Amino acid sequence: MDMLDAFFTKFSELINITLVYSTALIFGALGGIYSERSGVVNIGIEGLMVSGAFASAVGSYYAEQADMGALSPWVGLICAMVFALIFALIHAVATITFKANQVVSGVVINFLAAGVTIYLVKMLFNGAGQTDTLNDVFSKWRIPLLADIPYLGNAIFTAYPTTYIALILVGVTYYVLFKTPFGLRLRAVGEHPSAADTNGIKVKRIRYIAVMLSGLFAGLGGATITLTTTSAFSHNTISGQGFIAMAAMIFGKWHPFGAFGAAMFFGMAQALNNFLRLFEFSKHIPQEFLYMLPYVLTILVLAGAVGRSKAPSALGEPYDPGKR
């Protein structure tokens, strides 16, 4: 019984760590779904998460200086959404209004966010390579009664508030996309924009809203990493999490629940990196292999998903009303 209890205890810890690492991926994948369901490729999820991570660190830092206490991380979340929204707007203007290549624009957003944020960090923090460490970050919430359930309570019902928000937004996104008139219009724009335009749907307006939403969600994803895991922002805070979120979106077939499952899978791959270190045998495994694990799994999963995931029909195609 002691061995069985130890197994379930370790397993519940693994699930809890998986939720921690999956949360940012869930936000990023949901943001990508909104944008790409409307027909706009958003390679810039990585850059949007970088901008959100930076803004949350800076916003929380100055909120701490103003003695806002426990409200500081919430201020950081708001700052993350606003700052990421600005970068998303740049992508929207370039791809929707000026019909720039969507992939190239997304790559530019990634480089722009990386450059601008590091420049601002050095300017705001006296040339330092990262922001000052935050004192007031999110702590885990225990849901009354449910958190007392053996094993399950520690695994699921003791989590950061951002994790609960992400889980709720998975359901909200599904409802918005598949149960509301707005969701129907957004999906129509991504499948056949000219037909949608003929039926009176404002294609450019819908796509602008969708890209803006992707910025909000991705910004939350970046903020989650800063406010729960690193407590500061530097050039390697995100480290490819945006690209893994995009992989989760594709592997999940541009569906909120599919993306959630894929994000949990990739989150577990990252959690194993930390979880395996709890065991003695991990000392004999080169650390580089453990760090490589989530990225190798991402490549393998995407290679297996090629040909099986069908993207929205008009994805990547700028809409020109004069050519319908």
N, C-alpha and C positions, 0 to 999 in steps of 0.2 A: 504493500500500500504506500509505503514511503517513496518508493521509486515512481509509482504511478502519480502520486501527488507532486513530486518534483517535476515530472514530465509535463503535467498540465500547467503547473506554475510557470515553467519556462516557455511553454507554448503560448500562454496568455500574455507573457511579456513580449514575445515575438509579434503577436497580433497588435499589441499596443504600439510598439515601435513602428510597425508597418503603417498604421494609421498616421503616425507623425510624419513619416516620409511621403506618404501618399497624398496628404492634404494639398500641398502645393501643386502636385501633378494634376489633381482633380480640378483645381481652379484653372490651371493653364489649359487643360483639355477642354473644359466647358467653354472657355473663351474662344478657343480655336473652332469649336463646333458652331458657335454663333456666326463667326466671320465666314467660315467656309461653307456653311449651309446656305449662305446668301450669295455664294459664288466668288468670294474674295479670298484668295490664298493668303494665309498669314504666317509666313516664315518668321515673322518678327516677334513671335510669342516669347522667345528667349530675351530679346531686348526689352519687351514690355515688363517681363518679370524682373529684369535687372533694374529698370527704372522704379518699379514698385518697391523692390528691396531697399534701394537707396533712399527713396522718399520716406519710407516708413521709419528707417533708422534716424534720419535727420528730423522728421516731424516728432518722433518720440523723444529724441534728445532735447529738443527745445521745449517740449511740453514738460519734461523733467526739470529743466532749468526754471520753468515757471511754476514749479511745485504743484503740478497737476496729479501727481501720484498715480493711482491705479487707472486713471483715465488716459495716461500717456500712450500706452500701446494702441488704444482706440483712435487717438489722434493720429498715430502713425498709419493706421489702416486707411483713414480718410485721405491723408496726404498721398499714400501709395496709389489709391484709385484716381485721384486728380492728376498726379504727375504722369501715370501710365496713360491716362486719357489723352494727354497732350501728344504723346508719341503715337498713339493710335490715330489721332486726328491727322497727323502728318502722313501716315500710311494711307488713310482714307482719301485725303485730298490728292495725293500722288496717283493712286490707283483708280479712283472712281471719277474724280473730276478731270484729271489730266491723262487718264488711261495709260499710266506707266506700267511697265512689266511688273506684275505683282510679286514675283519671286525676287527680282532685283530690289524692289522697294523694301521687301521684308528683310533682306540681307543688310540693306543700308540702315534700317531701323536698329538692327542688332549692333552694328558698328557704332552708330550714332549714340545709342544708349550707353554702350560701354565707355566710349570716349567722354561724353558729357558728364556722366556720373563720377568718374574718377577725377576729372578736372574739378568738379564742384567739391568733391571730398577734400582734395588738396587745398582748395581755396578756403573752405570753411573750417578745416581742422589743421591749419598751420603747416601745410605740406605733408601731413601724415598720409600713409597709404590706405588707411581705413578710418571709419568714424569711431568716436569714443564708444566704449562698451556701455550698453544700456543697463540701468539698474531695474527699471520697471518694465518687465516684459510679461507676456501671458504665462500664467500658471495653469495647471490642469484643473478642470472642474470635475467634481464628483456628482453624478446625478443621484439625488437621494433615493434610497431603497434599492434602485437598480445597481448602484455601485457596490452594494453589499452581496450581490449574487456571487457565489464562489467561482473563481476563475474568469467567468464571463464579465463580471463587474469590473475587474481590473483590466480586461482586454479591450472592452468597448465603451464602457460607461464611465471611464476615468480618462478624459482627453482634453486637449486644448479647445477653447471656444471656437477657434478657426476651423477645427475639424468638424464640429457640430454644424457650423455655418456651411461648410463645403457639402456635407451630407444632405442638408436641407436643400441646397441649391441644385443638387442633382435632380431631386424630385421636381423642384420648381421649373428647372430648364425643360424637363420632359413635358410638363404640363403646358408651358408656354409654347413650345415648338409643335406639339401634336394635339393640343386641345383648345387652342385660342385662334381667333382670326389673324392676329399678328403673326403667329407661328406658321400658319398656312401660307400667308403672303411671303414670309421670309423664305420658306422652302420652295415656293413657286418661283421666286426670283432667282434662286440658285439652280433650279432645274431648267426653266425656260423663260428667261427674262422678257423676251419679246411678247410672248403670250400673256405674261403677267401685265405688261405695259398696256396691251390691248384691252385688258379687263379693268383698266383704271388704277392699277397699282403703281405707286411712285417707286420705280426701281432704285434710283440713286438714293432716295431718302431711306428706304429700307436697308440698303447696303451700308449707308453711313451709320445708321443706328446699330447694325450688327457689328461693324468694326469697332464702334465705340464701346459696345458691351464686351467685346473681346479684350479691349484695353482694361476695362474695369476688373474683369475676372482675373486676367493675367497679373495685374497689379496686386490684387489680393494674394495671388500665389507667391509672388516675390516677397510681399510683406510677411507672409506666414513663415518663410524661412528665417527672416531676420528676427521676428518677434517671438519665435519659439525655439529655434535651434542655435543660431550663431550669436545673437544679441549685439551684432555689429554688422556693418557693410564694408566689403572690400571687393577687389576686382574678381575674386573667385567665389563669391557668395553663392551665385546661382550655378555655376559650373555645369552648364548643359542641361539643367532641369527643364528649360523651355523646350528643348528638342525632344527630350523624353516625353514631355506632355503631349507634343505633337504626335509622337509615335503611339501614345495611348489613344489619342483621338482617332488615328487611322486604324489601329488594331481594333478599336471599338466601333468601327464602321460609322463614324460620325453620329453616334447615338449616345445620349447621356448615360444610360445604364451600361452600355458597352464600354464607353470611355472610363466609367467608374471602375469596372472590373479590371480593365487593362491597367489603370493607374494603381490599383491595389497590387496587381502582379509586379509592376515595376517598383512600387514602394517596398514590397517584400524583398525584392532583389537587393535594394539598398539597405534594408533593415538587417539582412543576413550579414552584411559587412560588419555591423556593430555587434550583432547577436553572437556570431561565431567567435568573437574575441573573448567571450565569457568562458570559453572552454579551453582547456590546457593544450589540446592538439593544434589550436590555431597558431601557436607560436612557431610551429613547423611549416606554416604556409606563408609564402612571401606576401607581404602586405599589398604589393602592387596587384597581385591577382585578385585580392578581395576588393580593391578599389575599381578594378576593371569589370567586375561581375555585372553591375546594372547596365553598363554600356554594351557589353558583349551580348547580354540577353536581349537588349533593345534591337541590335542588328539581327540576331537570329529570329526574333519574333516578326520583325518587319519583312525579312526575307521570306518567311513562311506565309505572310499575309498578302504578298504581292499576287495580284490576280483574283483575290478573294474579296477584297474590299472595294466596293463601287462608290467612287466619289460623286458628289452632285454634278449633274451633266454640264452645267455652265461654269464649273469651277475654273478660275484663272482667265476667264474671257471677259474683257472690258465690254460694257454695254454701250452701244452707239444707237440711239433711237432712229437715226437717219438710215441705218442699214438693216432694219428689221424686215 
